[in-house]
Amino acid sequence: MAKTYSKPPEMTIDPKKTYTATIETSLGNIEVEFYPKVAPQHVNSFIFLAKDGYYDGVIFHRVIPGFMIQGGDPTGTGSGGPGYRVKAEFNDMKHVRGVLSAARTNDPNSAGSQFFLMHQASTHLDGQYSVFGKATSGLEVIDKIVSLPRDRNDRPHNPAQINKITVREA
């Protein structure tokens, strides 16, 4: 059973600092840099969950070539989350290849633990989802994940897994 939390984490990041992470997956590593100045609550939540081991063993449950890979749901169903919601932090960042953005339902204020990494640009998402980071290396890993055979619901038959996320600050 996945861990749940009663409320969003207290703000512990400093938007003036630089935060990066290594997302170690079963198909290789993805290095990301976070955007704490444009989406501090989303960055804070992701870092909190990563440091708590929440993402360890979680799969990329939805992959769509030419679009994105989605993960962060400990149930692997696409409907799981941490037990709290993060309010939208829409910004001017564009959904280009490698961008890290918060997944949500139709309610703009429903983001939780789920996120997606862009495989290719999708401008129709701009201003509709909270961009909070970008991959600085490991785009070939995103390519590997998106190329996995999948069912008609975009779920890989053998999903890539997040082994561990290591966060750094400077």
Phi and psi in radians as a Rosetta constraint file:
Dihedral C 1 N 2 CA 2 C 2 CIRCULARHARMONIC -1.258 0.35
Dihedral N 2 CA 2 C 2 N 3 CIRCULARHARMONIC 2.552 0.35
Dihedral C 2 N 3 CA 3 C 3 CIRCULARHARMONIC -1.206 0.35
Dihedral N 3 CA 3 C 3 N 4 CIRCULARHARMONIC 2.454 0.35
Dihedral C 3 N 4 CA 4 C 4 CIRCULARHARMONIC -2.215 0.35
Dihedral N 4 CA 4 C 4 N 5 CIRCULARHARMONIC 2.758 0.35
Dihedral C 4 N 5 CA 5 C 5 CIRCULARHARMONIC -2.166 0.35
Dihedral N 5 CA 5 C 5 N 6 CIRCULARHARMONIC 2.588 0.35
Dihedral C 5 N 6 CA 6 C 6 CIRCULARHARMONIC -1.364 0.35
Dihedral N 6 CA 6 C 6 N 7 CIRCULARHARMONIC -0.377 0.35
Dihedral C 6 N 7 CA 7 C 7 CIRCULARHARMONIC -2.744 0.35
Dihedral N 7 CA 7 C 7 N 8 CIRCULARHARMONIC 2.856 0.35
Dihedral C 7 N 8 CA 8 C 8 CIRCULARHARMONIC -1.060 0.35
Dihedral N 8 CA 8 C 8 N 9 CIRCULARHARMONIC 2.681 0.35
Dihedral C 8 N 9 CA 9 C 9 CIRCULARHARMONIC -1.182 0.35
Dihedral N 9 CA 9 C 9 N 10 CIRCULARHARMONIC 2.659 0.35
Dihedral C 9 N 10 CA 10 C 10 CIRCULARHARMONIC -1.071 0.35
Dihedral N 10 CA 10 C 10 N 11 CIRCULARHARMONIC 2.606 0.35
Dihedral C 10 N 11 CA 11 C 11 CIRCULARHARMONIC -1.185 0.35
Dihedral N 11 CA 11 C 11 N 12 CIRCULARHARMONIC 2.037 0.35
Dihedral C 11 N 12 CA 12 C 12 CIRCULARHARMONIC -2.105 0.35
Dihedral N 12 CA 12 C 12 N 13 CIRCULARHARMONIC -0.161 0.35
Dihedral C 12 N 13 CA 13 C 13 CIRCULARHARMONIC -1.542 0.35
Dihedral N 13 CA 13 C 13 N 14 CIRCULARHARMONIC 2.781 0.35
Dihedral C 13 N 14 CA 14 C 14 CIRCULARHARMONIC -1.957 0.35
Dihedral N 14 CA 14 C 14 N 15 CIRCULARHARMONIC 1.943 0.35
Dihedral C 14 N 15 CA 15 C 15 CIRCULARHARMONIC -0.994 0.35
Dihedral N 15 CA 15 C 15 N 16 CIRCULARHARMONIC -0.259 0.35
Dihedral C 15 N 16 CA 16 C 16 CIRCULARHARMONIC -1.459 0.35
Dihedral N 16 CA 16 C 16 N 17 CIRCULARHARMONIC -0.228 0.35
Dihedral C 16 N 17 CA 17 C 17 CIRCULARHARMONIC -1.569 0.35
Dihedral N 17 CA 17 C 17 N 18 CIRCULARHARMONIC 2.910 0.35
Dihedral C 17 N 18 CA 18 C 18 CIRCULARHARMONIC -1.800 0.35
Dihedral N 18 CA 18 C 18 N 19 CIRCULARHARMONIC 2.267 0.35
Dihedral C 18 N 19 CA 19 C 19 CIRCULARHARMONIC -2.133 0.35
Dihedral N 19 CA 19 C 19 N 20 CIRCULARHARMONIC 2.331 0.35
Dihedral C 19 N 20 CA 20 C 20 CIRCULARHARMONIC -2.351 0.35
Dihedral N 20 CA 20 C 20 N 21 CIRCULARHARMONIC 2.893 0.35
Dihedral C 20 N 21 CA 21 C 21 CIRCULARHARMONIC -2.641 0.35
Dihedral N 21 CA 21 C 21 N 22 CIRCULARHARMONIC 2.676 0.35
Dihedral C 21 N 22 CA 22 C 22 CIRCULARHARMONIC -1.872 0.35
Dihedral N 22 CA 22 C 22 N 23 CIRCULARHARMONIC 2.096 0.35
Dihedral C 22 N 23 CA 23 C 23 CIRCULARHARMONIC -1.690 0.35
Dihedral N 23 CA 23 C 23 N 24 CIRCULARHARMONIC 1.798 0.35
Dihedral C 23 N 24 CA 24 C 24 CIRCULARHARMONIC -1.475 0.35
Dihedral N 24 CA 24 C 24 N 25 CIRCULARHARMONIC 2.022 0.35
Dihedral C 24 N 25 CA 25 C 25 CIRCULARHARMONIC -1.972 0.35
Dihedral N 25 CA 25 C 25 N 26 CIRCULARHARMONIC 2.976 0.35
Dihedral C 25 N 26 CA 26 C 26 CIRCULARHARMONIC -1.201 0.35
Dihedral N 26 CA 26 C 26 N 27 CIRCULARHARMONIC -0.191 0.35
Dihedral C 26 N 27 CA 27 C 27 CIRCULARHARMONIC -2.000 0.35
Dihedral N 27 CA 27 C 27 N 28 CIRCULARHARMONIC 0.136 0.35
Dihedral C 27 N 28 CA 28 C 28 CIRCULARHARMONIC 2.297 0.35
Dihedral N 28 CA 28 C 28 N 29 CIRCULARHARMONIC 3.110 0.35
Dihedral C 28 N 29 CA 29 C 29 CIRCULARHARMONIC -1.745 0.35
Dihedral N 29 CA 29 C 29 N 30 CIRCULARHARMONIC 2.526 0.35
Dihedral C 29 N 30 CA 30 C 30 CIRCULARHARMONIC -2.103 0.35
Dihedral N 30 CA 30 C 30 N 31 CIRCULARHARMONIC 2.145 0.35
Dihedral C 30 N 31 CA 31 C 31 CIRCULARHARMONIC -1.650 0.35
Dihedral N 31 CA 31 C 31 N 32 CIRCULARHARMONIC 2.308 0.35
Dihedral C 31 N 32 CA 32 C 32 CIRCULARHARMONIC -2.220 0.35
Dihedral N 32 CA 32 C 32 N 33 CIRCULARHARMONIC 2.619 0.35
Dihedral C 32 N 33 CA 33 C 33 CIRCULARHARMONIC -1.977 0.35
Dihedral N 33 CA 33 C 33 N 34 CIRCULARHARMONIC 2.510 0.35
Dihedral C 33 N 34 CA 34 C 34 CIRCULARHARMONIC -1.752 0.35
Dihedral N 34 CA 34 C 34 N 35 CIRCULARHARMONIC 2.771 0.35
Dihedral C 34 N 35 CA 35 C 35 CIRCULARHARMONIC -1.988 0.35
Dihedral N 35 CA 35 C 35 N 36 CIRCULARHARMONIC 1.272 0.35
Dihedral C 35 N 36 CA 36 C 36 CIRCULARHARMONIC -1.180 0.35
Dihedral N 36 CA 36 C 36 N 37 CIRCULARHARMONIC -0.350 0.35
Dihedral C 36 N 37 CA 37 C 37 CIRCULARHARMONIC -1.337 0.35
Dihedral N 37 CA 37 C 37 N 38 CIRCULARHARMONIC -0.509 0.35
Dihedral C 37 N 38 CA 38 C 38 CIRCULARHARMONIC -1.737 0.35
Dihedral N 38 CA 38 C 38 N 39 CIRCULARHARMONIC -0.396 0.35
Dihedral C 38 N 39 CA 39 C 39 CIRCULARHARMONIC -2.548 0.35
Dihedral N 39 CA 39 C 39 N 40 CIRCULARHARMONIC 1.104 0.35
Dihedral C 39 N 40 CA 40 C 40 CIRCULARHARMONIC -1.049 0.35
Dihedral N 40 CA 40 C 40 N 41 CIRCULARHARMONIC -0.665 0.35
Dihedral C 40 N 41 CA 41 C 41 CIRCULARHARMONIC -1.179 0.35
Dihedral N 41 CA 41 C 41 N 42 CIRCULARHARMONIC -0.689 0.35
Dihedral C 41 N 42 CA 42 C 42 CIRCULARHARMONIC -1.200 0.35
Dihedral N 42 CA 42 C 42 N 43 CIRCULARHARMONIC -0.743 0.35
Dihedral C 42 N 43 CA 43 C 43 CIRCULARHARMONIC -1.091 0.35
Dihedral N 43 CA 43 C 43 N 44 CIRCULARHARMONIC -0.811 0.35
Dihedral C 43 N 44 CA 44 C 44 CIRCULARHARMONIC -1.024 0.35
Dihedral N 44 CA 44 C 44 N 45 CIRCULARHARMONIC -0.791 0.35
Dihedral C 44 N 45 CA 45 C 45 CIRCULARHARMONIC -1.112 0.35
Dihedral N 45 CA 45 C 45 N 46 CIRCULARHARMONIC -0.835 0.35
Dihedral C 45 N 46 CA 46 C 46 CIRCULARHARMONIC -1.046 0.35
Dihedral N 46 CA 46 C 46 N 47 CIRCULARHARMONIC -0.805 0.35
Dihedral C 46 N 47 CA 47 C 47 CIRCULARHARMONIC -1.114 0.35
Dihedral N 47 CA 47 C 47 N 48 CIRCULARHARMONIC -0.748 0.35
Dihedral C 47 N 48 CA 48 C 48 CIRCULARHARMONIC -0.997 0.35
Dihedral N 48 CA 48 C 48 N 49 CIRCULARHARMONIC -0.877 0.35
Dihedral C 48 N 49 CA 49 C 49 CIRCULARHARMONIC -1.122 0.35
Dihedral N 49 CA 49 C 49 N 50 CIRCULARHARMONIC -0.728 0.35
Dihedral C 49 N 50 CA 50 C 50 CIRCULARHARMONIC -1.087 0.35
Dihedral N 50 CA 50 C 50 N 51 CIRCULARHARMONIC -0.815 0.35
Dihedral C 50 N 51 CA 51 C 51 CIRCULARHARMONIC -1.134 0.35
Dihedral N 51 CA 51 C 51 N 52 CIRCULARHARMONIC -0.493 0.35
Dihedral C 51 N 52 CA 52 C 52 CIRCULARHARMONIC -1.451 0.35
Dihedral N 52 CA 52 C 52 N 53 CIRCULARHARMONIC -0.046 0.35
Dihedral C 52 N 53 CA 53 C 53 CIRCULARHARMONIC 1.409 0.35
Dihedral N 53 CA 53 C 53 N 54 CIRCULARHARMONIC 0.183 0.35
Dihedral C 53 N 54 CA 54 C 54 CIRCULARHARMONIC -1.009 0.35
Dihedral N 54 CA 54 C 54 N 55 CIRCULARHARMONIC -0.660 0.35
Dihedral C 54 N 55 CA 55 C 55 CIRCULARHARMONIC -1.495 0.35
Dihedral N 55 CA 55 C 55 N 56 CIRCULARHARMONIC -0.175 0.35
Dihedral C 55 N 56 CA 56 C 56 CIRCULARHARMONIC -1.063 0.35
Dihedral N 56 CA 56 C 56 N 57 CIRCULARHARMONIC 2.148 0.35
Dihedral C 56 N 57 CA 57 C 57 CIRCULARHARMONIC 1.492 0.35
Dihedral N 57 CA 57 C 57 N 58 CIRCULARHARMONIC -0.021 0.35
Dihedral C 57 N 58 CA 58 C 58 CIRCULARHARMONIC -1.403 0.35
Dihedral N 58 CA 58 C 58 N 59 CIRCULARHARMONIC 2.495 0.35
Dihedral C 58 N 59 CA 59 C 59 CIRCULARHARMONIC -1.684 0.35
Dihedral N 59 CA 59 C 59 N 60 CIRCULARHARMONIC 2.863 0.35
Dihedral C 59 N 60 CA 60 C 60 CIRCULARHARMONIC -1.541 0.35
Dihedral N 60 CA 60 C 60 N 61 CIRCULARHARMONIC 1.760 0.35
Dihedral C 60 N 61 CA 61 C 61 CIRCULARHARMONIC -1.504 0.35
Dihedral N 61 CA 61 C 61 N 62 CIRCULARHARMONIC -0.220 0.35
Dihedral C 61 N 62 CA 62 C 62 CIRCULARHARMONIC -2.456 0.35
Dihedral N 62 CA 62 C 62 N 63 CIRCULARHARMONIC 2.122 0.35
Dihedral C 62 N 63 CA 63 C 63 CIRCULARHARMONIC -2.328 0.35
Dihedral N 63 CA 63 C 63 N 64 CIRCULARHARMONIC 2.292 0.35
Dihedral C 63 N 64 CA 64 C 64 CIRCULARHARMONIC -2.309 0.35
Dihedral N 64 CA 64 C 64 N 65 CIRCULARHARMONIC 1.904 0.35
Dihedral C 64 N 65 CA 65 C 65 CIRCULARHARMONIC -0.951 0.35
Dihedral N 65 CA 65 C 65 N 66 CIRCULARHARMONIC 2.442 0.35
Dihedral C 65 N 66 CA 66 C 66 CIRCULARHARMONIC 1.348 0.35
Dihedral N 66 CA 66 C 66 N 67 CIRCULARHARMONIC 0.034 0.35
Dihedral C 66 N 67 CA 67 C 67 CIRCULARHARMONIC -2.283 0.35
Dihedral N 67 CA 67 C 67 N 68 CIRCULARHARMONIC -1.404 0.35
Dihedral C 67 N 68 CA 68 C 68 CIRCULARHARMONIC -2.881 0.35
Dihedral N 68 CA 68 C 68 N 69 CIRCULARHARMONIC 2.967 0.35
Dihedral C 68 N 69 CA 69 C 69 CIRCULARHARMONIC -2.100 0.35
Dihedral N 69 CA 69 C 69 N 70 CIRCULARHARMONIC 2.396 0.35
Dihedral C 69 N 70 CA 70 C 70 CIRCULARHARMONIC -2.127 0.35
Dihedral N 70 CA 70 C 70 N 71 CIRCULARHARMONIC 2.399 0.35
Dihedral C 70 N 71 CA 71 C 71 CIRCULARHARMONIC -2.580 0.35
Dihedral N 71 CA 71 C 71 N 72 CIRCULARHARMONIC -2.937 0.35
Dihedral C 71 N 72 CA 72 C 72 CIRCULARHARMONIC 1.705 0.35
Dihedral N 72 CA 72 C 72 N 73 CIRCULARHARMONIC 0.008 0.35
Dihedral C 72 N 73 CA 73 C 73 CIRCULARHARMONIC -1.759 0.35
Dihedral N 73 CA 73 C 73 N 74 CIRCULARHARMONIC 1.932 0.35
Dihedral C 73 N 74 CA 74 C 74 CIRCULARHARMONIC -1.121 0.35
Dihedral N 74 CA 74 C 74 N 75 CIRCULARHARMONIC -0.317 0.35
Dihedral C 74 N 75 CA 75 C 75 CIRCULARHARMONIC -1.474 0.35
Dihedral N 75 CA 75 C 75 N 76 CIRCULARHARMONIC -0.300 0.35
Dihedral C 75 N 76 CA 76 C 76 CIRCULARHARMONIC 1.274 0.35
Dihedral N 76 CA 76 C 76 N 77 CIRCULARHARMONIC 0.165 0.35
Dihedral C 76 N 77 CA 77 C 77 CIRCULARHARMONIC -1.730 0.35
Dihedral N 77 CA 77 C 77 N 78 CIRCULARHARMONIC -0.323 0.35
Dihedral C 77 N 78 CA 78 C 78 CIRCULARHARMONIC 1.659 0.35
Dihedral N 78 CA 78 C 78 N 79 CIRCULARHARMONIC -0.032 0.35
Dihedral C 78 N 79 CA 79 C 79 CIRCULARHARMONIC -2.097 0.35
Dihedral N 79 CA 79 C 79 N 80 CIRCULARHARMONIC 0.063 0.35
Dihedral C 79 N 80 CA 80 C 80 CIRCULARHARMONIC -1.572 0.35
Dihedral N 80 CA 80 C 80 N 81 CIRCULARHARMONIC 2.843 0.35
Dihedral C 80 N 81 CA 81 C 81 CIRCULARHARMONIC -2.920 0.35
Dihedral N 81 CA 81 C 81 N 82 CIRCULARHARMONIC -3.076 0.35
Dihedral C 81 N 82 CA 82 C 82 CIRCULARHARMONIC -1.457 0.35
Dihedral N 82 CA 82 C 82 N 83 CIRCULARHARMONIC -0.081 0.35
Dihedral C 82 N 83 CA 83 C 83 CIRCULARHARMONIC 1.712 0.35
Dihedral N 83 CA 83 C 83 N 84 CIRCULARHARMONIC -0.023 0.35
Dihedral C 83 N 84 CA 84 C 84 CIRCULARHARMONIC -2.402 0.35
Dihedral N 84 CA 84 C 84 N 85 CIRCULARHARMONIC 2.922 0.35
Dihedral C 84 N 85 CA 85 C 85 CIRCULARHARMONIC -2.114 0.35
Dihedral N 85 CA 85 C 85 N 86 CIRCULARHARMONIC 2.611 0.35
Dihedral C 85 N 86 CA 86 C 86 CIRCULARHARMONIC -1.961 0.35
Dihedral N 86 CA 86 C 86 N 87 CIRCULARHARMONIC 2.231 0.35
Dihedral C 86 N 87 CA 87 C 87 CIRCULARHARMONIC -1.147 0.35
Dihedral N 87 CA 87 C 87 N 88 CIRCULARHARMONIC 2.573 0.35
Dihedral C 87 N 88 CA 88 C 88 CIRCULARHARMONIC -0.978 0.35
Dihedral N 88 CA 88 C 88 N 89 CIRCULARHARMONIC 2.454 0.35
Dihedral C 88 N 89 CA 89 C 89 CIRCULARHARMONIC -2.260 0.35
Dihedral N 89 CA 89 C 89 N 90 CIRCULARHARMONIC 1.071 0.35
Dihedral C 89 N 90 CA 90 C 90 CIRCULARHARMONIC -1.054 0.35
Dihedral N 90 CA 90 C 90 N 91 CIRCULARHARMONIC 2.510 0.35
Dihedral C 90 N 91 CA 91 C 91 CIRCULARHARMONIC -2.591 0.35
Dihedral N 91 CA 91 C 91 N 92 CIRCULARHARMONIC -3.093 0.35
Dihedral C 91 N 92 CA 92 C 92 CIRCULARHARMONIC -1.516 0.35
Dihedral N 92 CA 92 C 92 N 93 CIRCULARHARMONIC 0.023 0.35
Dihedral C 92 N 93 CA 93 C 93 CIRCULARHARMONIC -1.181 0.35
Dihedral N 93 CA 93 C 93 N 94 CIRCULARHARMONIC 2.488 0.35
Dihedral C 93 N 94 CA 94 C 94 CIRCULARHARMONIC -1.641 0.35
Dihedral N 94 CA 94 C 94 N 95 CIRCULARHARMONIC 2.563 0.35
Dihedral C 94 N 95 CA 95 C 95 CIRCULARHARMONIC -1.480 0.35
Dihedral N 95 CA 95 C 95 N 96 CIRCULARHARMONIC 1.361 0.35
Dihedral C 95 N 96 CA 96 C 96 CIRCULARHARMONIC -1.810 0.35
Dihedral N 96 CA 96 C 96 N 97 CIRCULARHARMONIC 3.026 0.35
Dihedral C 96 N 97 CA 97 C 97 CIRCULARHARMONIC -0.894 0.35
Dihedral N 97 CA 97 C 97 N 98 CIRCULARHARMONIC 2.255 0.35
Dihedral C 97 N 98 CA 98 C 98 CIRCULARHARMONIC 1.596 0.35
Dihedral N 98 CA 98 C 98 N 99 CIRCULARHARMONIC -0.178 0.35
Dihedral C 98 N 99 CA 99 C 99 CIRCULARHARMONIC -1.155 0.35
Dihedral N 99 CA 99 C 99 N 100 CIRCULARHARMONIC 2.490 0.35
Dihedral C 99 N 100 CA 100 C 100 CIRCULARHARMONIC -1.833 0.35
Dihedral N 100 CA 100 C 100 N 101 CIRCULARHARMONIC 2.149 0.35
Dihedral C 100 N 101 CA 101 C 101 CIRCULARHARMONIC -2.391 0.35
Dihedral N 101 CA 101 C 101 N 102 CIRCULARHARMONIC 2.750 0.35
Dihedral C 101 N 102 CA 102 C 102 CIRCULARHARMONIC -1.476 0.35
Dihedral N 102 CA 102 C 102 N 103 CIRCULARHARMONIC 2.223 0.35
Dihedral C 102 N 103 CA 103 C 103 CIRCULARHARMONIC -1.366 0.35
Dihedral N 103 CA 103 C 103 N 104 CIRCULARHARMONIC 2.674 0.35
Dihedral C 103 N 104 CA 104 C 104 CIRCULARHARMONIC -2.772 0.35
Dihedral N 104 CA 104 C 104 N 105 CIRCULARHARMONIC 3.009 0.35
Dihedral C 104 N 105 CA 105 C 105 CIRCULARHARMONIC -1.519 0.35
Dihedral N 105 CA 105 C 105 N 106 CIRCULARHARMONIC -2.862 0.35
Dihedral C 105 N 106 CA 106 C 106 CIRCULARHARMONIC -1.156 0.35
Dihedral N 106 CA 106 C 106 N 107 CIRCULARHARMONIC -0.325 0.35
Dihedral C 106 N 107 CA 107 C 107 CIRCULARHARMONIC -1.398 0.35
Dihedral N 107 CA 107 C 107 N 108 CIRCULARHARMONIC 2.046 0.35
Dihedral C 107 N 108 CA 108 C 108 CIRCULARHARMONIC -1.005 0.35
Dihedral N 108 CA 108 C 108 N 109 CIRCULARHARMONIC -0.415 0.35
Dihedral C 108 N 109 CA 109 C 109 CIRCULARHARMONIC -1.758 0.35
Dihedral N 109 CA 109 C 109 N 110 CIRCULARHARMONIC 0.570 0.35
Dihedral C 109 N 110 CA 110 C 110 CIRCULARHARMONIC -1.946 0.35
Dihedral N 110 CA 110 C 110 N 111 CIRCULARHARMONIC 0.186 0.35
Dihedral C 110 N 111 CA 111 C 111 CIRCULARHARMONIC -1.100 0.35
Dihedral N 111 CA 111 C 111 N 112 CIRCULARHARMONIC 2.587 0.35
Dihedral C 111 N 112 CA 112 C 112 CIRCULARHARMONIC -2.416 0.35
Dihedral N 112 CA 112 C 112 N 113 CIRCULARHARMONIC -1.898 0.35
Dihedral C 112 N 113 CA 113 C 113 CIRCULARHARMONIC -1.724 0.35
Dihedral N 113 CA 113 C 113 N 114 CIRCULARHARMONIC -0.291 0.35
Dihedral C 113 N 114 CA 114 C 114 CIRCULARHARMONIC -1.350 0.35
Dihedral N 114 CA 114 C 114 N 115 CIRCULARHARMONIC 2.522 0.35
Dihedral C 114 N 115 CA 115 C 115 CIRCULARHARMONIC -2.521 0.35
Dihedral N 115 CA 115 C 115 N 116 CIRCULARHARMONIC 2.887 0.35
Dihedral C 115 N 116 CA 116 C 116 CIRCULARHARMONIC -2.428 0.35
Dihedral N 116 CA 116 C 116 N 117 CIRCULARHARMONIC 2.626 0.35
Dihedral C 116 N 117 CA 117 C 117 CIRCULARHARMONIC -1.983 0.35
Dihedral N 117 CA 117 C 117 N 118 CIRCULARHARMONIC 2.255 0.35
Dihedral C 117 N 118 CA 118 C 118 CIRCULARHARMONIC -1.265 0.35
Dihedral N 118 CA 118 C 118 N 119 CIRCULARHARMONIC 2.288 0.35
Dihedral C 118 N 119 CA 119 C 119 CIRCULARHARMONIC -1.479 0.35
Dihedral N 119 CA 119 C 119 N 120 CIRCULARHARMONIC -0.702 0.35
Dihedral C 119 N 120 CA 120 C 120 CIRCULARHARMONIC -2.462 0.35
Dihedral N 120 CA 120 C 120 N 121 CIRCULARHARMONIC 2.893 0.35
Dihedral C 120 N 121 CA 121 C 121 CIRCULARHARMONIC -1.094 0.35
Dihedral N 121 CA 121 C 121 N 122 CIRCULARHARMONIC 2.474 0.35
Dihedral C 121 N 122 CA 122 C 122 CIRCULARHARMONIC -2.490 0.35
Dihedral N 122 CA 122 C 122 N 123 CIRCULARHARMONIC 1.514 0.35
Dihedral C 122 N 123 CA 123 C 123 CIRCULARHARMONIC -1.127 0.35
Dihedral N 123 CA 123 C 123 N 124 CIRCULARHARMONIC -0.392 0.35
Dihedral C 123 N 124 CA 124 C 124 CIRCULARHARMONIC -1.146 0.35
Dihedral N 124 CA 124 C 124 N 125 CIRCULARHARMONIC -0.257 0.35
Dihedral C 124 N 125 CA 125 C 125 CIRCULARHARMONIC -1.515 0.35
Dihedral N 125 CA 125 C 125 N 126 CIRCULARHARMONIC -0.300 0.35
Dihedral C 125 N 126 CA 126 C 126 CIRCULARHARMONIC -1.006 0.35
Dihedral N 126 CA 126 C 126 N 127 CIRCULARHARMONIC 2.278 0.35
Dihedral C 126 N 127 CA 127 C 127 CIRCULARHARMONIC 1.343 0.35
Dihedral N 127 CA 127 C 127 N 128 CIRCULARHARMONIC -0.004 0.35
Dihedral C 127 N 128 CA 128 C 128 CIRCULARHARMONIC -1.944 0.35
Dihedral N 128 CA 128 C 128 N 129 CIRCULARHARMONIC -0.298 0.35
Dihedral C 128 N 129 CA 129 C 129 CIRCULARHARMONIC -2.341 0.35
Dihedral N 129 CA 129 C 129 N 130 CIRCULARHARMONIC 2.691 0.35
Dihedral C 129 N 130 CA 130 C 130 CIRCULARHARMONIC -1.540 0.35
Dihedral N 130 CA 130 C 130 N 131 CIRCULARHARMONIC 1.791 0.35
Dihedral C 130 N 131 CA 131 C 131 CIRCULARHARMONIC -1.273 0.35
Dihedral N 131 CA 131 C 131 N 132 CIRCULARHARMONIC 2.273 0.35
Dihedral C 131 N 132 CA 132 C 132 CIRCULARHARMONIC -2.346 0.35
Dihedral N 132 CA 132 C 132 N 133 CIRCULARHARMONIC 0.195 0.35
Dihedral C 132 N 133 CA 133 C 133 CIRCULARHARMONIC 3.084 0.35
Dihedral N 133 CA 133 C 133 N 134 CIRCULARHARMONIC -3.071 0.35
Dihedral C 133 N 134 CA 134 C 134 CIRCULARHARMONIC -2.737 0.35
Dihedral N 134 CA 134 C 134 N 135 CIRCULARHARMONIC 2.512 0.35
Dihedral C 134 N 135 CA 135 C 135 CIRCULARHARMONIC -1.235 0.35
Dihedral N 135 CA 135 C 135 N 136 CIRCULARHARMONIC 2.271 0.35
Dihedral C 135 N 136 CA 136 C 136 CIRCULARHARMONIC -1.759 0.35
Dihedral N 136 CA 136 C 136 N 137 CIRCULARHARMONIC -0.309 0.35
Dihedral C 136 N 137 CA 137 C 137 CIRCULARHARMONIC -2.767 0.35
Dihedral N 137 CA 137 C 137 N 138 CIRCULARHARMONIC 2.845 0.35
Dihedral C 137 N 138 CA 138 C 138 CIRCULARHARMONIC 1.681 0.35
Dihedral N 138 CA 138 C 138 N 139 CIRCULARHARMONIC 0.251 0.35
Dihedral C 138 N 139 CA 139 C 139 CIRCULARHARMONIC -1.051 0.35
Dihedral N 139 CA 139 C 139 N 140 CIRCULARHARMONIC -0.524 0.35
Dihedral C 139 N 140 CA 140 C 140 CIRCULARHARMONIC -1.160 0.35
Dihedral N 140 CA 140 C 140 N 141 CIRCULARHARMONIC -0.466 0.35
Dihedral C 140 N 141 CA 141 C 141 CIRCULARHARMONIC -1.248 0.35
Dihedral N 141 CA 141 C 141 N 142 CIRCULARHARMONIC -0.722 0.35
Dihedral C 141 N 142 CA 142 C 142 CIRCULARHARMONIC -1.024 0.35
Dihedral N 142 CA 142 C 142 N 143 CIRCULARHARMONIC -0.735 0.35
Dihedral C 142 N 143 CA 143 C 143 CIRCULARHARMONIC -1.062 0.35
Dihedral N 143 CA 143 C 143 N 144 CIRCULARHARMONIC -0.730 0.35
Dihedral C 143 N 144 CA 144 C 144 CIRCULARHARMONIC -1.105 0.35
Dihedral N 144 CA 144 C 144 N 145 CIRCULARHARMONIC -0.785 0.35
Dihedral C 144 N 145 CA 145 C 145 CIRCULARHARMONIC -1.121 0.35
Dihedral N 145 CA 145 C 145 N 146 CIRCULARHARMONIC -0.750 0.35
Dihedral C 145 N 146 CA 146 C 146 CIRCULARHARMONIC -1.234 0.35
Dihedral N 146 CA 146 C 146 N 147 CIRCULARHARMONIC -0.319 0.35
Dihedral C 146 N 147 CA 147 C 147 CIRCULARHARMONIC -1.571 0.35
Dihedral N 147 CA 147 C 147 N 148 CIRCULARHARMONIC -0.019 0.35
Dihedral C 147 N 148 CA 148 C 148 CIRCULARHARMONIC -1.124 0.35
Dihedral N 148 CA 148 C 148 N 149 CIRCULARHARMONIC 2.426 0.35
Dihedral C 148 N 149 CA 149 C 149 CIRCULARHARMONIC -1.018 0.35
Dihedral N 149 CA 149 C 149 N 150 CIRCULARHARMONIC 2.433 0.35
Dihedral C 149 N 150 CA 150 C 150 CIRCULARHARMONIC -2.477 0.35
Dihedral N 150 CA 150 C 150 N 151 CIRCULARHARMONIC 2.904 0.35
Dihedral C 150 N 151 CA 151 C 151 CIRCULARHARMONIC -1.501 0.35
Dihedral N 151 CA 151 C 151 N 152 CIRCULARHARMONIC -3.083 0.35
Dihedral C 151 N 152 CA 152 C 152 CIRCULARHARMONIC -1.229 0.35
Dihedral N 152 CA 152 C 152 N 153 CIRCULARHARMONIC -0.167 0.35
Dihedral C 152 N 153 CA 153 C 153 CIRCULARHARMONIC -1.723 0.35
Dihedral N 153 CA 153 C 153 N 154 CIRCULARHARMONIC 0.250 0.35
Dihedral C 153 N 154 CA 154 C 154 CIRCULARHARMONIC 1.189 0.35
Dihedral N 154 CA 154 C 154 N 155 CIRCULARHARMONIC 0.357 0.35
Dihedral C 154 N 155 CA 155 C 155 CIRCULARHARMONIC -1.664 0.35
Dihedral N 155 CA 155 C 155 N 156 CIRCULARHARMONIC 2.177 0.35
Dihedral C 155 N 156 CA 156 C 156 CIRCULARHARMONIC -1.094 0.35
Dihedral N 156 CA 156 C 156 N 157 CIRCULARHARMONIC 2.508 0.35
Dihedral C 156 N 157 CA 157 C 157 CIRCULARHARMONIC -1.125 0.35
Dihedral N 157 CA 157 C 157 N 158 CIRCULARHARMONIC -0.689 0.35
Dihedral C 157 N 158 CA 158 C 158 CIRCULARHARMONIC -2.230 0.35
Dihedral N 158 CA 158 C 158 N 159 CIRCULARHARMONIC 1.462 0.35
Dihedral C 158 N 159 CA 159 C 159 CIRCULARHARMONIC -1.108 0.35
Dihedral N 159 CA 159 C 159 N 160 CIRCULARHARMONIC 2.546 0.35
Dihedral C 159 N 160 CA 160 C 160 CIRCULARHARMONIC -1.194 0.35
Dihedral N 160 CA 160 C 160 N 161 CIRCULARHARMONIC 2.601 0.35
Dihedral C 160 N 161 CA 161 C 161 CIRCULARHARMONIC -2.105 0.35
Dihedral N 161 CA 161 C 161 N 162 CIRCULARHARMONIC 2.542 0.35
Dihedral C 161 N 162 CA 162 C 162 CIRCULARHARMONIC -1.474 0.35
Dihedral N 162 CA 162 C 162 N 163 CIRCULARHARMONIC 2.078 0.35
Dihedral C 162 N 163 CA 163 C 163 CIRCULARHARMONIC -1.440 0.35
Dihedral N 163 CA 163 C 163 N 164 CIRCULARHARMONIC -0.753 0.35
Dihedral C 163 N 164 CA 164 C 164 CIRCULARHARMONIC -2.899 0.35
Dihedral N 164 CA 164 C 164 N 165 CIRCULARHARMONIC 2.621 0.35
Dihedral C 164 N 165 CA 165 C 165 CIRCULARHARMONIC -2.130 0.35
Dihedral N 165 CA 165 C 165 N 166 CIRCULARHARMONIC 2.172 0.35
Dihedral C 165 N 166 CA 166 C 166 CIRCULARHARMONIC -1.914 0.35
Dihedral N 166 CA 166 C 166 N 167 CIRCULARHARMONIC 2.137 0.35
Dihedral C 166 N 167 CA 167 C 167 CIRCULARHARMONIC -1.790 0.35
Dihedral N 167 CA 167 C 167 N 168 CIRCULARHARMONIC 2.456 0.35
Dihedral C 167 N 168 CA 168 C 168 CIRCULARHARMONIC -2.239 0.35
Dihedral N 168 CA 168 C 168 N 169 CIRCULARHARMONIC 2.610 0.35
Dihedral C 168 N 169 CA 169 C 169 CIRCULARHARMONIC -2.305 0.35
Dihedral N 169 CA 169 C 169 N 170 CIRCULARHARMONIC 2.598 0.35
